[in-house]
């Protein structure tokens, strides 16, 4: 299920942010035979893509975060927002689905207030328009 994959990706991002683990080490903590190839690809894409585009993602979050700094946000909330913003920037998933999944993660892994906070932040970001990612072609 895609939600389980997002939960695992959140765990990876959390470990990278708070525990300062390198990406591959954090991915190893959630790796296992229970993941389908599609779900594992989603976990890796969300974790790697979020980290790869972190400066742009953090700038977008900071722009709409009235009276909040990224450092002041709860670690779980900050990483849910980062992952959701990456997913919005990447495209391919409806905005409503991305926001709903992020809110559900916040309610499950943080607080009820976090659900409202994440919903409000992502709603502001979606309304102002999310710039698409500019993927750089791999050099041969």
N, C-alpha and C positions, 0 to 999 in steps of 0.2 A: 504494500500500500504506500502511496506517495507520502502520506502523513508520517509514517514511520521513518521514511527516508529523510524527510525534513527534520524530524526529531534527532536523528543520528547526525545530520549535517550541523544542526545547532550544537550538539555535544562537541563536535570537532572544533567549531568556531569558539565555543566557550573555553575549551582546553587550550587553544592557541592564544586566546586573549588573556585569560586569567592565569593559566598555568604556564604560559609562554612556551608551549610545545611547538616544535616545527610541524609543518603541515603533514608530512608523511608519517610522523610518529603519532600525531593525533588521529589520523585516518586509521592507523593500525589498531587503535583502541576500540574501534567500532566495526572493524573488518570481520567477516565470518561467512560461513557457507549458507547462512539463512537468507542472504540477499540475492534477489534476482539480478541479472546483468543490468536491466533497466534501472532498478532501484539503486544499485551501487554506482552506476554512472551518474545518477541524479545527486547522490551524496557527494561524490568527488567534484562534480560540476559546481554545486552550490558552495562547497567549502573553498575550492581552488579559485573559482570566479570571484567570490566575495573578497578573498585576500588579495587577489590580483588587482582588483579595482577599488581597494579600500580608500585611497585618498579621495576619489571622486564620490564614492558612496558617503563617506563621513562628511564631506563638504555639503552634500545635498541634505543630509539629516540635520547638520548644524544650521543650515539656512532656515529651516522651518521650526527648529527647536527653540521657541520663545522661552527665555528664562531658564534654559537647560544647557549644560555643556555635556559633551559625550562622556567625559570622565565622571560626571555626577549621576549619570543614568545607571540603573542596576545593570550588572554585567549581562544577565540573561536578556533583559529588554534591549540593551544596546546591540547584542548579537542577533536577536530576532529581527530588529529593524534593519540591520546591515544585510542580512540574508534576504529579506523581503525586497529591499531596494535593489539588490543585485538581480533578483528574479524579475522585478518590474523593468529594469534597464535591459535585461537580456531579451525580454519579450517571449512570446510563445505561450504564456499562461495568462488567462484572463485576470484583469486587475482585481476583480471581486474575489476570485479564488485565492490570489496571493494574500490579500488583506485578511480574508477569513482564516486562512491557515495560520497566518502570523498571530492573529488575535487568539486563536485556539491554543497555540503554543504558549503564548504569554499567560493565559488563564491556567494552563496545566503546570507550567514550570516556574511561574512567578506568582503574581497576585491577581485578584479580580480587578484591582485598579490598574494593573499593568495591561490588562486587556483593553481597557478604555484608552489608556495612554498610547499604546501601539496603534490602535484603530485611528485615533485622532492624528497622530503623526503621519501615518501612511495615507490617510485621507487628504491631508494638506499636500503631501508630496504628489499624490495622484492628480489632484486638482490643478496644481501649478504646471504639471507636465513633466514627465520623466524623460530625460535625454537617453536615446538608445546608446548601447555600448558601441564603441568603435574597436572592433577586434583587429589586432594586428596580425597580418599574415606571417606565418612562420618562415623565417629565412632559410633557404636551402644551403 
